[in-house]
Amino acid sequence: MAIDPTILRNELDALTHELSQLLRTAGARHGASTAPPIAVTVAAAIKALGTGLNDADFEVERLIRARPLMATASAFALGMAVGLLLRRT
């Protein structure tokens, strides 16, 4: 089962939106100038994850465009290996 990058990106956007709402709510409760330290850490981690996923997406696309036959053969071999493993269990 492959991970669809579009679904992953949509989930990340939804998580970012929910976190920003939580930060605004927490900021209103604790004063506008201070946010809870854990919320700031989580926001930074989500932003770094989004950047990393974006960079990885471009890198994978570049590798596939550089060697399309190798990428196709690798995907086929991986699919066959997973199929054999799942068939045996």
Secondary structure, DSSP 4 states (H G I P E B T S, - for coil): -PPPHHHHHHHHHHHHHHHHHHHHHHHHHH-TT---HHHHHHHHHHHHHHHHHHHHHHHHHHHHHH-HHHHHHHHHHHHHHHHHHHHH-
